[in-house]
Amino acid sequence: MSGRILSSVRGPLVLAALFVAACQSTNGTEAPVTAPAPPRPTPDELTARLVDDVDALSLAALHDAVATEPHPAGSPGDEATIEWLARTFEELGLEVEVQYFWALLAFPEHAELELVSPQRLRLPLMEDALPEDPSSSHPRLDPGWNAYSASAEVTGEVVYANYGTLEDFAELERLGIDCRGKIVLARYGGNFRGYKVEYAEAAGAAGLVIFTDPRDSGWGQGLSWPEGGFANGSSIQRGTVLTLPYYGDPLTPGREATEDAERIDVSAAGLPTIPVQPIGWDAARSIMEHMAGPEAPQAWQGGLPFRYRLTGGPHVHVRLAVQQSRRIARTANVVATLRGSEAPEQCVVIGSHHDAWTFGAADPCAGLICVLEAARVWSRARDQGVTPRRSIVFACWGAEEYGIIGSVEWIESRLARLEESGVAYVNLDMAAMGLEVNASASPSLQSVLSRAANAVVQPDDANGASALEAWLTRAPGPHADGMPAFGDLGGGSDHAGFVVHAGLPSAALSAGGARGVSYHTAYDDLAWYRRVVGDDYDSARLVTAITLAATTALADEALVPLDPARFGREALRHLETLTTRGRALGLFADADDSGAIDPVFAKLAQRLTQHGERVERLTSRLANQSAALDDETRLAINALLVRWERAWLDDAGLPGRPWFKSLYAAADETSGYAAWMLPALRWAIEEQSNDLLVEQLARYDAVLDRLEANADALARLTE
Amino acid sequence: MSGRILSSVRGPLVLAALFVAACQSTNGTEAPVTAPAPPRPTPDELTARLVDDVDALSLAALHDAVATEPHPAGSPGDEATIEWLARTFEELGLEVEVQYFWALLAFPEHAELELVSPQRLRLPLMEDALPEDPSSSHPRLDPGWNAYSASAEVTGEVVYANYGTLEDFAELERLGIDCRGKIVLARYGGNFRGYKVEYAEAAGAAGLVIFTDPRDSGWGQGLSWPEGGFANGSSIQRGTVLTLPYYGDPLTPGREATEDAERIDVSAAGLPTIPVQPIGWDAARSIMEHMAGPEAPQAWQGGLPFRYRLTGGPHVHVRLAVQQSRRIARTANVVATLRGSEAPEQCVVIGSHHDAWTFGAADPCAGLICVLEAARVWSRARDQGVTPRRSIVFACWGAEEYGIIGSVEWIESRLARLEESGVAYVNLDMAAMGLEVNASASPSLQSVLSRAANAVVQPDDANGASALEAWLTRAPGPHADGMPAFGDLGGGSDHAGFVVHAGLPSAALSAGGARGVSYHTAYDDLAWYRRVVGDDYDSARLVTAITLAATTALADEALVPLDPARFGREALRHLETLTTRGRALGLFADADDSGAIDPVFAKLAQRLTQHGERVERLTSRLANQSAALDDETRLAINALLVRWERAWLDDAGLPGRPWFKSLYAAADETSGYAAWMLPALRWAIEEQSNDLLVEQLARYDAVLDRLEANADALARLTE
């Protein structure tokens, strides 16, 4: 089964890719190896060799190893996973760091949800055990729970709040529905679940029950597990409900959560104050079918077989009791390094978290196994005498599910070093979920990712097209330059700290399209994955292959293939989005409608354009000169390229969120689902203040000054 | 309750309305009345007086009289309704014609639907009797049935065909689903139910079961009856499944269905050959929840709480037995005439059918009572000495539900007279269903209907806006001339024969917006209507008032207020639609994309434009001259205006549908839902033949020749 489809590696595509020419004509310094060194392969030869070594049986075995037991952070399964990961990396001969950290976690102790009236009925808080899916009766599975729920028992009437977004609660208020003292029912979707809690609390709710709606995740989408891949009536989406203005351990913002770190008081951390419980739709139905209040707005109707109501009315009462302990617990990141030969301090990090709410066959292990397989393949290449110029770090993060904790603790423990010499971060959380390649990425990484996808064959294409060609067909890019449409990175997984706090060029790479969702349920196990995504591991091979191609380029090309010019175009696109948003809010009422970008951004747009054009000229010149560069100059250029993107960092951070240092990208403030690009400007627009906008624009002038200083330095180095 | 809201009648609005000026300054010939004639009111004064007389209590009493018993065509209730209508009109002192006709009707005898496997279960074919709705237990209610179903008993596996459209059956074939010998389940919606039968037969189905989906008509839309107005799980939509290339009695196409008329053989009439049965979603669920075949396409998913499947598989069998008798039965139109004083042969017809599948409180009586109330109000005005210049005909059609039979028999019995002097037809079937005025109308009637709506106050507008203003806000028109958007008339109700066979200027006027649907169910009764639409009869008063304003203008203005110029603009709009459709079919592949209208239509478009501009000049001149016109000229002009629209008739009819004589409008050929405008051209486009298109274009040249001859005549009369 191994290598057949992906073994045909394609030649380089000249995209905008000045670096291809640069690297192919350069012979870098040889790595010092103990055995006599074979001739150094070119990066393309190396990519072909690495991709050819990716192995479906290996991926399946890795999957067996990491996704057979439940392993949420701080559990016995977590401890076992950490040990196994460390041992596995050690056996590969990598430098292994087990970075333990002590974070405030939550542990489920007891929960009850009961319909009290019109009749008494205990509602199920656990998935059905299915004979077709033996893991679903695993004795160490936790019932459905939301980490960091308050511990309390409440009884009250019920209110339905649709997705529980800011807008949904505003609509309830407009309709005169009082949530005070009520138990709010909200369905999953529309925002990050933590915001459902935040807004329910703000509306005075006594408790919150979050359910999976069959229209969104069940029969409205496809056949249910175990016949199909979608949720069944017992499926419960677990998950954290933290919404803090920083990621990482709730008690050590900005600091590594060592055992004896200085900590803020838990009461100051802004944790949820009401009990929260996730349920499946069978349980939701048992409550909602009794609701008799006014009908909900048309857009709030879900898939249950009755009209949804805003309130249950006085005859429907529900009792919710949640007991969790919040305590500081130890878990760890397991990080393995393949040291680079030429600039070992410069590191390309690929990572995925390892903790999982249940088995994690999809989340995170569909990505974790790609990290592990990439480590195996690179280690074998090293054994055969190939060492990359720069270091490659294979990172398995702990406690991501609780609040992106492990990766942030790692970043916080070495922020200055990362800012100085971190090359890039590629996140593979839950990456192999189908054959449709997709990525969100910093502008500087878009070219190298496109090239990497072009180096790999699309498994399900009869004509041997590349993964890039298939990707372009699905998602043509906005700039007509042979690159697909990339998403914008904000929060959501372990790339978040790299992007918003450390300012590293980052990407979240994945391949999706499998028809089903087991997300955070007891069914996120190997039986589900192998039936729904496939037991051929084509998806994981595809993702691993692209990852290998990208790491080869990033770690081994003579010039670091980050594209510093691309910020010009991409930031202009974001200014258009900001203009649209500002107009929608009536902020640019008297603006000239003819231009796509509002005049308030004119100077910034001009500077971005000029900067982008200048850097394009400089990088073109660099490409022409690359063969003739002496090593000292080349290494100086690389050091500059690696640091380049930190020009977007501002130590003051975003207004109200000082931990968010990047002025280029952030998570949004009200849903957790969207990325805010040029976030200080976006914040001022959301505040609907032109004065604030002008104030924040000054900070972007400073960013441009720093970018121009980079360009000056590059100009000097390429003179 | 009477008259308060509508009593304030608004002054004339100068729309494009050249006729307003014309009529106000003209004193027509006085009608010969027995008593000394009071001073003749102007049409605006008359409108005000008539509108003021519309009475909610009268409407409610009329509703009680016509919607208390089930009265499908050919039933005892039908007979009683006919007698009551005739007596009522006679009591108003109108000339009453009870036109009996003998049509091929269908009568339900017995039906059974049974789930045979995986378990035996008889499925309900009748609505639940509800204590909140006493009529629902009426002993003379028929079970749910589809008229003209074949009589047969079949047992088979099941196939789900979504809405059973042409495209849906094509998709089934593409997916390799064999319907032969199967019982097809299709949901209501997407097309006229008769086409579901036609396509199921064509696919080889053994039988067809049509169900109401809760997503389309139940909880997907709102609360169910009796709490809300929408369908409940037992609601069954009855209805005919005829799809013939003509309307009227199936056995006497083109001829009046007198008792001894020549008839075609019933076997030649193309009636359905498979049994067909409508059901509610409770019954549908009992079958569909057992289906285990491949899942249906995403767009086919309805509201039942499971994933919809394409097939039941071999373990699901259903038995369907339908017994109906098809026989020639007598029913009648009841038609009352208020003779005009000046040109009694010229008639303005307002009508609604009177037959109903059950009680018909909404369909048709929400419109029928408006016809009756208008007759009452006009009769009272006549009693007070006001007689319109032209005749007004109040028509209550029989057997519309079976295939638009009564109105077509009436038309066929006097086609030459109607073509010579029929002024207009206004259809009010099921018209009063809310306060949102809406109309489909021939171009020549759009101006007079806009003026009529402007003469009436919108009941729910706090600022006393006119019904026209509210209408314009909801549906601004395409021509920026102060008129709202009008729908295009094709088939669907009793206007059909007037439009497509007799070529009369026609309109379907209604006011909608009530939240609910009882369409063709046992719940279409007074309890439902008064709870869902309202017991204040504001809707019926609004519709009646606009109808009175329109009939006043059409029957009593000195110059007939038909606008012959408007066909120019409207037909150009249809040419744009045809261009879009032709391009979608790849017919105009090498066409110049810059123009909205394809070059193949260039000559016709030019002639239409020139004709429209010429007629506008002529009617402007007419408006300026109107005060000075002698009666002879005026009457000659009126006779010309009345006949004008017959220029669009072509005795050869449409290709394959010779009974469809109008080259301006027709029902479509594949769904029964849409209107085909410029239908001979549309037909050629659907045939995807440029040759046929060019051939048909020649017929439109002839239409333009006839229209130009009209214009020549008008020019001579206004010289």
Chai-1 contact restraints between the chains, C-beta under 6 A:
chainA,res_idxA,chainB,res_idxB,connection_type,confidence,min_distance_angstrom,max_distance_angstrom,comment,restraint_id
A,W219,B,F306,contact,1.0,0.0,6.0,A-B,restraint_1
A,W219,B,R307,contact,1.0,0.0,6.0,A-B,restraint_2
A,L223,B,E295,contact,1.0,0.0,6.0,A-B,restraint_3
A,L223,B,R307,contact,1.0,0.0,6.0,A-B,restraint_4
A,E295,B,L223,contact,1.0,0.0,6.0,A-B,restraint_5
A,P305,B,P305,contact,1.0,0.0,6.0,A-B,restraint_6
A,F306,B,W219,contact,1.0,0.0,6.0,A-B,restraint_7
A,R307,B,W219,contact,1.0,0.0,6.0,A-B,restraint_8
A,R307,B,L223,contact,1.0,0.0,6.0,A-B,restraint_9
